[in-house]
């Protein structure tokens, strides 16, 4: 096998593996899978021709594209079990979309190294939740926030998630369980939130990267379409498996394992962002 065919083959295999894990994680934890997809894309996009300066933006934009499909598939599977709170999704959607728009505008002004550092820091903070779930099984309110509190939380969730290329499920689940939602209903509804974040986020990253140079083949702005197709083709198959596992098993042990993974990835991404 020649070098010109070896690198794309390795990249394709890595992206398929990332899709398998991302889909399972999306169904199990109610997340979009970006915590898995973004680090994988950082590793494989250089094999497809991405230049270092654009790597972070392409990885995050492409991750959001995969989350559109993964979260939609996960939401569909949860909805069949009657677990998705669609009224909540409708109430939060405008504020989330507004926050995503702000996050995309910020991403356009941040360097690739800065974006990698932001991702690593955010992932490390999320790892602490999975490793030390101090907020799980706690409740501070009987109903979800409304008014200015809803706007602030939902808008902040959209902005933070679009900067990291994630579906925001972890934060959404924390908020919902603190406000009296059951863990299974929170996970199911968080999958829908991932879709609301990812769709405008994907469109935004396509727009801000439309004139960028040094993008890998098949890119539409900061979204690499071949990578998105390969990853989602695997994730849509495994998302229902994660959903079934979430409804069958207690996710605490798997959550701690995932937390260790996130901690390692966060440290790696921060190092990469600071060393370039």
Secondary structure, 3 states (H helix, E strand, C coil): CCHHHHHHHHHHHHHHHHHHHHHHHHHHHCCCCHHHHHHHHHHHHHHHCCCHHHHHHHHHHHHHHHHHHHHHHHHHHHHHCCCCCHHHHHHHHHHHHHHHHHHHHHHHHCCHHHHHHHHHHHHHHHHHHHHCCCCCCCCCCCCCCCHHHHHHHHHHHHHHHHHHCCCCHHHHHHHHHHCCCCHHHHHHHHHHHHHHHHHHHHHHHHHHCCCCCCCCCCEECCEEHHHHHHHHHHHHHHHHHHHHHHHHCCCHHHHHHHHHHHHHHHHHHHHHHHCC
